[in-house]
Amino acid sequence: MKVSKIALGTAQFGMDYGINNIRGKIPEKEVFEILNEALKSRIDTLDTAYAYGESETMIGEFNKKYKNKFKIVSKSPKCNTFDLNDFFDSSIKRLGVEVIYGYMVHSFQHYMDYPETWNILEKLRSKGKIEKIGFSIYYPHELNYILENKINIDIIQVPYSIFDRRFEPYFSKLKNIGVEIHVRSVFLQGLVFKNPNELDVYFAKIKKKLDYLNLLSMKLNIPIEALCLNFAVINTFVDKVVVGIDNIRNLNEIVDSTNYIKHVKYSLSELSNFREDDEKMILPLNWPIK
């Protein structure tokens, strides 16, 4: 059951992505192996975007070959309102589907510049082309705007981790109004796996917490991956935890990590010590090193 809360992030299927990614884009053959293994593991959702290079195309090729049964969540590109329908049609054609499970505005600022974007998504939803529409956001003030203006969202994606707890106070309200919650960056794009002593000086402020995470992992005999992943998985408000992977081994480690759920539940009080409110540390888009 808990494995089914995982959604596979596919940015690395189409581009170089993540601070801990040393191999770059994943070859097509390996992408297909990963997707087949994910289905066997009961992972049923893929997270992609128009901006993720060849990711949508890779998923579409897999669809053609294997007639897959994944739910697909994609995101809109930055474009003017008049072109959005064409870009959406291009996405579903590349994905090899007629209906997409979720479609999100990828840039809140772009929405503010082109608010008519939302009207187009609502029309696509009413036509049955999209099941759920929403936003992928970075900041609580963006969610405040959405809620205060009563924008009728079905789905939202936000960053959430043992370090980044900024959206936690909103989870209950979102569920009360029927919003599906997807979270990302549980590993801070791989930062948690790097040796704290080898990090750029930019991360000095968060280094002590990363050191402590390594110590806690050894003390509890729980892998860092399992601590960080299950912190989000066991949150009853969270519907999907989006996780990017590099290879089959990575995927199997993610699946195996869910075996530690009970152990992580017992350690939740210790995980509360990792909260970090400095957005320069917890938001990869702010990092000088990509």
C-alpha positions in Angstrom: 0.0 0.0 0.0 2.7 2.5 1.0 4.7 1.8 -2.2 1.6 3.0 -4.2 2.0 6.4 -2.6 5.2 6.9 -4.6 5.1 8.7 -7.9 8.0 8.4 -10.2 9.6 11.7 -11.2 10.8 11.6 -14.8 12.9 14.7 -15.2 16.0 12.5 -15.6 14.4 10.6 -18.5 14.7 13.7 -20.6 17.5 16.0 -19.1 20.3 16.3 -16.6 18.7 16.9 -13.3 19.7 17.1 -9.6 22.7 18.1 -7.6 23.6 14.4 -7.0 23.1 13.3 -10.6 26.5 12.5 -12.1 25.4 10.3 -15.0 23.0 12.7 -16.8 20.0 11.7 -18.8 19.0 8.0 -18.6 19.1 6.0 -21.9 15.8 4.9 -23.4 16.3 1.2 -22.9 17.0 1.7 -19.2 14.0 4.0 -18.9 11.8 1.2 -20.2 13.3 -1.2 -17.7 12.7 1.2 -14.9 9.1 1.8 -15.9 8.4 -1.9 -16.2 9.9 -2.5 -12.8 7.9 0.4 -11.3 4.7 -1.2 -12.5 5.6 -4.5 -11.0 6.3 -2.7 -7.7 2.7 -1.2 -7.8 3.9 2.4 -8.6 1.1 3.7 -10.7 1.9 7.4 -11.3 4.4 9.3 -13.4 5.3 12.9 -12.9 6.6 14.8 -16.0 6.5 18.2 -17.7 6.7 19.8 -21.1 9.9 21.4 -19.8 11.6 18.0 -19.0 13.3 17.6 -22.4 12.5 14.3 -24.0 10.7 12.9 -20.9 7.2 13.0 -22.3 8.4 11.4 -25.5 10.1 8.6 -23.6 6.9 7.9 -21.7 5.0 7.9 -25.0 7.3 5.4 -26.6 6.9 3.2 -23.6 3.1 3.6 -23.9 3.2 2.4 -27.5 5.4 -0.6 -26.8 3.9 -1.8 -23.5 0.4 -0.3 -23.4 1.2 1.0 -19.9 -1.4 1.7 -17.2 0.3 4.6 -15.5 -1.5 7.7 -14.3 0.4 10.7 -15.8 0.7 14.1 -14.3 2.3 16.7 -16.5 2.9 20.5 -16.4 2.4 23.4 -18.8 5.3 25.2 -20.4 5.7 29.0 -20.2 3.8 30.2 -23.2 1.2 32.8 -24.1 -2.4 31.9 -23.5 -3.2 31.5 -27.2 -0.6 28.7 -27.6 -1.5 26.7 -24.5 -4.0 24.5 -26.3 -1.4 23.6 -28.9 1.2 22.8 -26.3 -1.3 20.6 -24.4 -2.2 18.8 -27.6 1.5 18.3 -28.3 2.0 16.9 -24.8 -0.7 14.3 -25.0 0.4 13.3 -28.5 4.0 12.8 -27.2 2.7 10.9 -24.2 0.5 8.7 -26.4 -2.7 9.3 -24.4 -6.1 10.9 -25.0 -6.7 11.9 -21.4 -4.2 12.9 -18.8 -4.7 12.3 -15.1 -3.3 15.6 -13.9 -2.1 18.8 -15.5 -0.5 21.6 -13.5 0.6 25.2 -14.1 4.4 24.8 -13.8 5.2 28.5 -13.0 3.0 30.5 -10.7 4.5 33.7 -11.9 3.6 32.8 -15.4 0.0 32.2 -14.3 0.1 35.7 -12.7 1.3 37.2 -16.0 -1.3 35.1 -18.0 -4.3 34.4 -15.7 -6.4 33.4 -18.7 -4.3 30.2 -18.6 -6.6 28.8 -15.9 -9.7 29.3 -18.1 -8.1 27.1 -20.7 -7.3 24.4 -18.3 -10.8 24.5 -16.9 -12.2 24.0 -20.4 -9.9 21.1 -21.1 -11.1 19.5 -17.8 -14.7 20.1 -18.7 -14.1 18.4 -22.1 -12.7 15.4 -20.4 -9.1 15.9 -21.6 -7.8 16.3 -18.1 -9.1 14.7 -14.9 -7.4 17.1 -12.4 -5.9 20.6 -12.8 -3.8 22.5 -10.4 -0.4 24.1 -9.7 3.2 23.1 -9.0 4.4 25.8 -6.6 7.4 26.7 -4.4 6.1 29.3 -1.9 3.3 29.5 0.7 2.3 32.9 -0.5 1.5 31.3 -3.9 -0.9 28.9 -2.2 -2.4 31.7 -0.1 -3.3 33.5 -3.3 -4.9 30.3 -4.8 -6.9 29.7 -1.7 -7.9 33.4 -1.0 -9.0 33.8 -4.7 -10.9 30.5 -4.5 -9.2 29.1 -7.6 -10.9 25.7 -8.1 -7.9 23.3 -8.0 -8.1 19.5 -7.9 -4.4 18.9 -7.4 -1.3 20.6 -6.0 2.4 19.8 -5.9 4.7 21.4 -3.3 8.2 20.8 -1.9 8.1 18.8 1.4 10.8 17.1 3.4 12.2 16.7 6.9 13.9 20.1 6.3 11.1 21.9 4.4 7.9 22.0 6.4 6.5 25.3 5.1 3.4 23.8 3.6 2.5 21.5 6.5 0.0 24.0 8.0 -2.0 24.0 4.8 -2.4 20.2 4.4 -5.5 19.8 6.5 -7.3 22.6 4.7 -6.4 21.3 1.3 -7.8 17.9 2.1 -11.0 19.4 3.5 -11.7 21.0 0.1 -10.8 17.8 -1.8 -7.4 18.7 -3.2 -5.0 15.9 -4.0 -1.6 16.6 -2.5 1.6 15.6 -4.3 5.0 16.4 -2.6 8.5 16.6 -4.1 12.1 17.2 -3.1 12.0 14.8 -0.1 15.8 14.3 -0.7 16.4 17.9 -1.6 17.3 16.8 -5.1 19.9 14.4 -3.7 21.7 16.8 -1.3 21.0 14.5 1.6 23.1 11.8 0.1 26.2 13.9 -0.4 29.1 13.9 2.1 28.5 17.0 4.2 32.3 17.6 4.4 32.5 17.9 0.6 29.7 20.4 0.2 30.2 23.8 -1.2 30.5 26.6 1.4 27.1 27.8 0.3 25.5 25.0 2.3 27.4 25.8 5.6 24.2 26.8 7.4 22.6 23.4 6.8 25.7 21.3 7.2 25.2 20.6 10.9 21.8 19.2 10.2 23.1 17.0 7.4 25.8 15.8 9.7 23.2 14.9 12.3 21.1 13.2 9.7 24.0 10.8 9.0 24.5 10.2 12.7 20.8 9.6 13.3 20.8 7.1 10.4 23.6 5.1 12.0 22.1 5.4 15.4 18.7 4.1 14.3 20.1 1.7 11.7 17.7 3.2 9.2 19.1 4.4 5.8 18.9 8.1 5.1 16.8 7.4 2.1 14.2 5.6 4.3 14.2 8.3 6.9 13.6 11.1 4.3 11.1 9.2 2.1 8.9 7.7 4.8 8.7 11.0 6.7 6.5 12.1 3.7 4.9 8.7 3.0 3.5 8.3 6.5 1.9 11.8 6.4 -1.8 10.9 6.0 -2.5 14.2 4.1 0.0 13.4 1.4 -1.4 11.4 -1.6 1.8 11.0 -3.7 5.5 11.4 -3.0 7.3 12.3 -6.2 10.8 10.7 -6.3 13.3 10.9 -9.1 15.7 7.9 -9.7 18.8 7.3 -11.7 18.6 3.5 -12.4 16.9 0.2 -11.4 19.0 -0.1 -8.3 17.8 3.3 -7.2 14.2 2.3 -7.8 14.6 -0.9 -5.8 16.2 1.0 -2.9 13.1 3.4 -2.9 10.7 0.4 -2.8 12.8 -1.3 -0.1 12.8 1.9 1.9 9.1 1.5 2.6 9.9 -1.5 4.7 11.1 0.9 7.4 7.8 2.8 7.7 7.1 1.5 11.3 10.7 2.3 12.4 10.4 5.9 11.0 7.0 6.4 12.8 8.7 5.7 16.1 11.4 8.3 15.3 9.2 11.2 14.2 10.0 13.3 17.2 13.7 13.2 16.4 13.0 14.1 12.7 11.3 17.3 13.9 14.7 18.7 14.7 15.6 19.0 11.0 13.2 21.8 10.1 15.0 24.6 8.2 13.2 27.8 7.3 15.9 29.4 5.2 14.7 29.1 1.6 18.2 29.6 0.3 19.0 26.2 1.8 15.9 24.2 1.1 14.9 25.4 -2.4 17.2 24.0 -5.1 16.2 26.8 -7.5 18.0 29.2 -5.2 21.3 27.2 -5.1 24.2 28.7 -7.0 25.4 25.1 -7.8 23.0 23.1 -10.0 
